Amino acid sequence: IMLLLPQTGFRVASRGLWTSPQCLAVSGDSQLLPLPSQARVVICGGGVVGTSVAYHLAKLGWTDIVLLEQGRLGAGTTRLCAGIVSVAKPISIECQMANYSNSLYQQLEEETGVKTGYVKTGSLCLAQNQDRFISLKRLASRLKVMGISCNIIKPKEVAKLHPLVNIHDLVGALHLPGDAVVSPPEVNHALAVAAAGQGVQILERTTVQQVLVEKGHVMAVETDRGSIECEYFVNCAGQWAYELGQASEIKVSVPLHGCEHFYLLTKPLQEPLSPNTPVVVDMDGRIYARPWQGGLLSGGFEKNPKPIFTEGRNQLEIQNMQEDWDHFEPMLSALLRRMPGLESAEIHQLVNCPESFTPDMRCLMGETPGVSGYYVLAGMNSSGLAFAGGAGKYLAEWMSYGYPTANVWPLDIKRFGNLQSSRTFLRHRVMEVMPLLYELKVPRWDFQTGRQLRTSPLYDRLDTQGARWMEKHGFERPKYFVPPGKGMASVSLKNEKCLIKVINNTSTGDQALELLQHLCANDLDVPVGHIVHTGMLNERGGYENDCSVVRLSKNSFFIVSPTDQQVHCWSWIKKHMPNDPHLHLEDVSWKYTALNLIGPRAMDVLAELSYVSMTPDHFPSMFCKEMSVGYANGIRVMSMTHTGEPGFMLYIPIEYALHVYNEVMSVGQKYGIRNAGYYALRSLRIEKFFAFWGQDLDAFTTPLECGREFRVKFDKDTDFLGREALLQQRQDGASRRFVMLVLDDHDTELDLWPWWGEPIYRNSLLAGTTTSSAYSYTLERHVCLGFVSPPPSPEGLPTPITPDFINRGDYEVDIAGQRYPAKAKLYPFSSLFTQQKRRKDDMELSNLQGK
């Protein structure tokens, strides 16, 4: 029966199913196979993600691996996946995962003898406007750093590569010749065959009911067929990962939610499309298209997605859900505008399948903070096939060595806490997230859903004063204020800091000090009241945390960490704490509001409010006192800032926050006080060359690479995590170094701004990438921070970096393919430029007075 769709020329034939190989257990009918009583690791989920984890664990020598699938192998989202493997991803770690997946799928057929449908088609990312074109140029610069082949091309070249694409409204495109398409069920089958060949037991039709926990560690997995004792559990349950986490003996938060995802299948065209026709991604049109059996497969990410399974619906296998042509019509129209030649094509099927999405458009990976041995790999945001190979590899490395071979913090499940596990929050957030997949990617995107969840008592007060808000880990914080004022002091709300107390419950024990001395690189055996900047390092000497620690008393310490690390920092400390009833760890973030009082008159404001001298003689730098401010007692005042400017941090019991703020602003009026937001602080810290964890510092960055050797207690006879690695690096020499680059010949009004991740060139050779950037109002130009490395030795070994290498090079920063000259230094430029500016201002004043 032929049907004519309204406003389209498509014809619909009788419906058929997406063709796929039989999804059979590798060992035959697994219902008849006995359930093992124990295993080293149990993996839940027989889709491409779960089989990839099993495959890579087996490759690393693991034995006693059991993979459980509640239905048939690959009968979940994998069965209905579009099968596109593209490296065009918004962050570098995702590009790396997709690139590895591509290589893996290409060689799987040779390794297993199972066909995977792999075809290297290449892909075309189209740009309908200059903003999109610029974003593609930025992506191309990043991909070239990773050695991934890509080219920025003109519309005419697009027409040569794809016969159906209408190019009349295009300004250009990004061509990725290495991208590919595969048959997802066949890739899944090949991974399963390879895993089974290395001893992995795969059992279908076995449902995991809960994970049993003893003393905070995975003990066993309970299924509908009995229990399996195990040391590790991996939740790769896809759409059901959230419910599985909530059903465990100790609830595990896996923040994801399902949405309907639509794509269209056509019958073979009159002139059948070649299998190696490039994939087309038209993000401005919100669609993608790939060749499929002589016809086309085309889907997209609409602006009004339809969330599903909010009530926790749990079907064994994902079936093609109800067609919704009205919902798909905008994407169908966009497809016909991009490929008008499809008007006479015959439709085979409109597929509606669920995909799971996370609150920030990035997948969930790693060990959960609440249960040791419980790992998660889920929430692929419609890129499960592209990510599965690389993500499975990194998770297997994580489980084997305690860390993966790449920085996966942007994907670490510990970036979320329990506050993101609300079903209402997740439903609302995924309705925002899914359309964003094809929106222009800009730094520091502010989500609009799930807001005003964690607010300080100052929220309404600051909001009436023109605060524009951003959210971090659920906390609302002002990013800037409108309109701006003028003055010599500023106050910034910093209530979103992660605050943790480590306390001894006995008067004589030193357990708290011993624990922190083991975890921290700097010496914490300091007098009461002193503040120590320190890193918490891993065994490789890399930063797991960058924090400030205050010794409140002999047996009590107060830790200030970045907001993003609230869960990660807590779990890192908890993981290394001895089982000692006298040692107590407490997250006190919710108890305080923090105000950052910055500027040369900050001490005058605080002195007037407290009737205490705040001069350096009476209140030295890096010192903490408990003081009264106005009528409020018990305010922890710290003589430090995170910007390099003079000032104080005030940690205020939350019930006093509004009073203290009002008093500070009232007294500060005669000193020209004004509110300042996060963007101002960010600009200050970058121009002062302050590194920030999560952007500049990560688990692979050591203190010797970022100029912080002075914060390492090499001179103390105290062992700490990472000490041996740092001693070895000090002997061998660091092979990269954190530098500050100030852009020259760069017009702030006309030229593109650096974000981060831009390539750094030295003497025309690639030397590194940027990690942070901001406009410096002191220097009146853009500043980038980043790492540079010398070329490796002829044998391919790292070469120690020297100050001469940095100081004697000619540097350029590549912004979207345009290189801008830059000056590189190992110390802040700001002091030099400030002196020059003051001399210039003095000369101008003298000239005016002379006239």
Secondary structure, DSSP 8 states (H G I E B T S, - for coil): --EE-TTS--EE-------------TTS-GGGS---SB-SEEEE--SHHHHHHHHHHHHTT--SEEEE-SSSTT-SGGGG---EE----SSHHHHHHHHHHHHHHHHHHHHHS-----B---EEEEESSHHHHHHHHHHHHHHHHTT---EEE-HHHHHHH-TT---TT--EEEEETT-EE--HHHHHHHHHHHHHHTT-EEESS--EEEEEEETTEEEEEEETTEEEE-SEEEE--GGGHHHHHHHSSS------EEEEEEEEEE---SS---TT--EEEETTTTEEEEEETTEEEEEE--SS--EE-TT----SS-------HHHHHHHHHHHHHH-GGGGG-EEEEEEEEEEEE-TTSS-EEEE-SSSBTEEEEE--TT-HHHHHHHHHHHHHHHHHHSS-SS--GGGBGGG--GGGG-HHHHHHHHHHHHHHTTS---TT----SS-SSB--TTHHHHHHTTEEEEEETTEEEEEEESS----SEEEEE-TT-EEEEEEESSSS--HHHHHHHHHBSS-----TTBEEEEEEE-TTS-EEEEEEEEEEETTEEEEEE-GGGHHHHHHHHHHH--S-TTEEEEE-GGGEEEEEEESTTHHHHHHHHHTS--STTTS-SSBEEEEEETTEEEEEEES--SSSSSEEEEEEEGGGHHHHHHHHHHHHGGGTEEE--HHHHHHHHHHTT---BTTTB-TT--GGGTT-GGGS-TTSS---TTHHHHHHHHHH--S-EEEEEEESS--TTTS----S--EEEETTEEEEEEEEEEEETTTTEEEEEEEE-----TTS------HHHHHT--EEEEETTEEEEEEEESS-SHHHHHHHHHHHHHHHHHHHHH-
